[in-house]
Amino acid sequence: MTKYEVAPGAQGLQIKLLEVGSNKDQLLESFGACATGDCACSTDEYEKVESMDIVEGDGSITINVKSKIGETIDPSCVTDCLTEITGTTKESCC
């Protein structure tokens, strides 16, 4: 089962998806859509995103989300979206 962590950073958030297993391609496709603003999650937080950098690891995915200048992305909205996309609950947040 996929687990995730959301941590605030200096310029936005870092999201780590762990133990992605056979779901990796599906998750990459979902987050790729989010990076282009076409995510299945309904939130206005996308308006605060400057960029998303998606990095594949061995059994993991790391997403570095950079917020626009003067904006703060709400981690709780991100965890709600992650729960919807991964079909699981958060491992830890903030």
Backbone bond lengths (Angstrom), bond angles and torsions (degrees), N, CA, C in turn:
res aa  C-N    CA-C-N  psi(-1)  N-CA   C-N-CA  omega(-1)  CA-C   N-CA-C  phi
1 M - - - 1.451 - - 1.529 108.69 -
2 T 1.312 115.30 134.11 1.450 121.59 179.49 1.528 110.33 -68.56
3 K 1.328 114.88 134.86 1.463 121.37 175.24 1.521 106.84 -118.52
4 Y 1.305 116.71 159.92 1.459 118.42 177.60 1.519 112.26 -146.17
5 E 1.323 113.52 159.73 1.460 122.88 177.01 1.523 107.30 -133.16
6 V 1.310 116.64 140.97 1.459 122.14 176.34 1.525 107.06 -124.00
7 A 1.332 115.80 124.80 1.462 119.57 -179.27 1.527 109.81 -131.37
8 P 1.323 117.26 132.12 1.464 119.54 176.28 1.525 110.18 -69.40
9 G 1.318 115.35 146.39 1.459 121.27 177.33 1.511 109.80 -127.87
10 A 1.315 116.09 -178.73 1.461 121.35 -177.41 1.528 112.35 -62.93
11 Q 1.354 116.96 -32.84 1.461 119.63 -175.85 1.524 112.89 -121.20
12 G 1.326 117.80 16.08 1.457 119.83 -179.66 1.513 111.62 157.33
13 L 1.332 115.91 -130.15 1.460 121.67 -178.85 1.521 110.53 -132.36
14 Q 1.328 115.06 153.24 1.452 120.28 169.34 1.524 107.05 -118.52
15 I 1.317 114.72 128.19 1.459 121.84 -179.83 1.518 107.56 -114.08
16 K 1.326 116.26 127.48 1.464 120.83 177.28 1.519 108.44 -117.27
17 L 1.318 115.64 122.59 1.459 121.98 174.29 1.519 106.55 -101.98
18 L 1.319 116.46 122.83 1.456 122.28 -175.28 1.525 110.44 -114.19
19 E 1.307 115.75 152.69 1.466 121.91 177.73 1.531 111.23 54.83
20 V 1.334 116.77 48.02 1.454 120.48 -176.44 1.526 112.91 -74.45
21 G 1.318 117.83 -25.51 1.462 122.18 174.91 1.510 113.43 51.08
22 S 1.316 116.03 -133.84 1.467 121.80 -176.21 1.523 112.56 -73.68
23 N 1.322 117.96 -7.71 1.466 121.90 178.76 1.527 113.07 -84.50
24 K 1.327 117.25 -1.23 1.462 121.11 -172.46 1.529 112.92 -55.76
25 D 1.330 118.02 -49.45 1.464 120.34 -177.90 1.524 111.76 -63.11
26 Q 1.316 116.62 -41.39 1.464 121.10 179.00 1.528 110.30 -64.29
27 L 1.332 116.87 -42.67 1.465 120.32 179.39 1.526 111.16 -66.24
28 L 1.339 116.93 -41.50 1.462 119.95 177.80 1.525 111.11 -61.01
29 E 1.325 116.49 -39.74 1.458 120.57 177.84 1.533 110.68 -64.46
30 S 1.325 116.63 -43.89 1.466 120.73 179.67 1.515 111.64 -62.67
31 F 1.335 116.81 -46.21 1.462 119.63 -178.04 1.518 111.78 -75.19
32 G 1.324 117.19 -27.01 1.457 120.03 172.63 1.516 110.47 -62.40
33 A 1.341 116.63 -40.73 1.463 121.33 176.35 1.526 110.53 -64.17
34 C 1.324 116.35 -40.17 1.473 119.92 178.22 1.525 110.72 -63.33
35 A 1.321 116.46 -38.08 1.469 120.75 -179.18 1.522 111.79 -63.18
36 T 1.344 116.64 -26.81 1.466 120.50 178.83 1.524 111.79 -96.38
37 G 1.342 116.86 5.62 1.457 121.49 177.94 1.515 114.29 84.82
38 D 1.331 117.12 14.16 1.464 121.56 -177.61 1.530 110.32 -115.79
39 C 1.309 116.66 49.37 1.464 121.67 -176.40 1.528 110.72 -86.71
40 A 1.310 115.32 152.51 1.467 121.30 179.59 1.527 112.33 -73.19
41 C 1.312 117.75 -19.45 1.464 121.72 -178.19 1.525 110.31 -76.99
42 S 1.307 115.56 139.20 1.463 119.17 179.22 1.521 109.47 -97.89
43 T 1.324 115.63 102.51 1.453 121.80 177.82 1.525 109.10 -154.35
44 D 1.314 116.11 152.17 1.457 121.25 176.41 1.527 111.79 -89.72
45 E 1.323 117.17 0.45 1.462 121.07 -178.24 1.531 111.92 -63.03
46 Y 1.336 118.03 -22.98 1.471 120.84 179.24 1.521 111.74 -60.77
47 E 1.322 116.37 -28.60 1.461 120.09 179.10 1.523 112.03 -65.80
48 K 1.327 117.19 -17.49 1.460 122.33 -179.52 1.526 112.99 -92.99
49 V 1.330 117.22 -5.78 1.464 121.97 -174.71 1.523 111.29 -87.88
50 E 1.322 115.08 125.74 1.461 121.70 173.76 1.527 109.74 -82.94
51 S 1.350 115.96 -46.81 1.463 120.42 -179.31 1.524 110.46 -160.30
52 M 1.331 114.83 160.24 1.464 121.90 175.12 1.527 107.34 -130.59
53 D 1.315 115.99 127.36 1.461 122.11 178.03 1.523 107.08 -112.11
54 I 1.322 116.84 117.76 1.459 122.14 -177.01 1.519 108.99 -105.25
55 V 1.341 116.27 122.37 1.464 122.24 -176.85 1.525 109.07 -120.09
56 E 1.331 115.85 122.31 1.459 120.79 177.37 1.522 109.77 -84.43
57 G 1.326 115.82 137.06 1.447 122.03 173.71 1.512 108.80 -123.48
58 D 1.297 116.84 -177.41 1.458 121.35 178.33 1.526 108.32 -77.45
59 G 1.320 117.08 99.82 1.460 121.38 -179.20 1.511 114.19 79.68
60 S 1.333 116.10 12.29 1.466 119.31 -178.65 1.523 110.42 -146.35
61 I 1.321 114.97 165.29 1.463 122.74 174.23 1.526 106.51 -137.39
62 T 1.324 116.61 131.89 1.459 121.35 175.65 1.518 108.05 -115.77
63 I 1.321 115.67 132.18 1.462 121.40 -179.76 1.522 107.77 -121.77
64 N 1.321 115.71 117.53 1.454 121.12 176.68 1.522 107.20 -99.39
65 V 1.318 115.47 115.34 1.457 121.66 -176.87 1.519 108.23 -105.89
66 K 1.324 115.93 115.71 1.464 121.09 179.24 1.518 108.44 -97.33
67 S 1.326 115.77 127.21 1.464 119.68 179.92 1.528 110.44 -87.85
68 K 1.328 114.79 156.34 1.453 120.33 176.04 1.523 108.96 -66.32
69 I 1.320 116.37 155.05 1.461 121.76 179.95 1.528 109.49 -57.16
70 G 1.328 115.31 129.24 1.458 121.55 178.49 1.520 114.69 84.52
71 E 1.324 117.49 -0.17 1.465 121.85 -178.92 1.527 111.03 -108.20
72 T 1.315 116.47 151.16 1.463 123.06 174.85 1.519 107.83 -128.69
73 I 1.318 115.46 124.18 1.460 120.97 179.85 1.526 108.56 -83.95
74 D 1.305 116.53 131.29 1.464 122.82 -177.93 1.529 109.71 -76.75
75 P 1.343 118.42 112.78 1.471 120.73 -179.75 1.522 113.62 -59.64
76 S 1.331 118.11 -30.43 1.468 119.61 -179.37 1.524 111.34 -66.81
77 C 1.330 117.30 -34.76 1.468 120.07 175.74 1.522 110.30 -66.90
78 V 1.313 116.08 -37.72 1.468 120.60 178.87 1.527 109.95 -66.63
79 T 1.331 118.12 -42.43 1.464 119.61 179.88 1.527 111.21 -66.23
80 D 1.333 117.24 -35.70 1.470 120.21 175.42 1.522 110.36 -60.83
81 C 1.319 115.89 -43.87 1.461 121.02 179.56 1.534 110.80 -65.74
82 L 1.327 116.77 -42.72 1.467 120.75 179.14 1.524 111.34 -62.27
83 T 1.318 116.35 -39.19 1.459 120.61 177.88 1.520 110.20 -61.03
84 E 1.327 115.40 -42.13 1.469 120.56 179.45 1.525 111.32 -66.70
85 I 1.326 117.50 -45.54 1.466 121.42 -176.66 1.521 112.23 -70.34
86 T 1.327 116.80 -43.00 1.464 120.05 -175.12 1.524 113.31 -88.03
87 G 1.327 117.13 -17.86 1.451 120.32 -177.74 1.519 112.77 70.10
88 T 1.325 116.02 27.96 1.454 121.39 -178.08 1.529 109.22 -139.93
89 T 1.309 116.54 179.18 1.462 120.62 175.97 1.508 109.25 -104.89
90 K 1.314 115.51 163.78 1.461 120.09 -176.86 1.518 112.14 -66.97
91 E 1.316 116.03 146.55 1.458 122.66 173.98 1.526 108.93 -81.11
92 S 1.300 114.83 -46.59 1.463 120.58 175.16 1.513 107.57 -161.90
93 C 1.290 115.44 153.77 1.463 118.84 178.34 1.516 109.23 -142.89
94 C 1.268 113.85 127.88 1.467 122.56 170.70 1.501 111.27 53.57
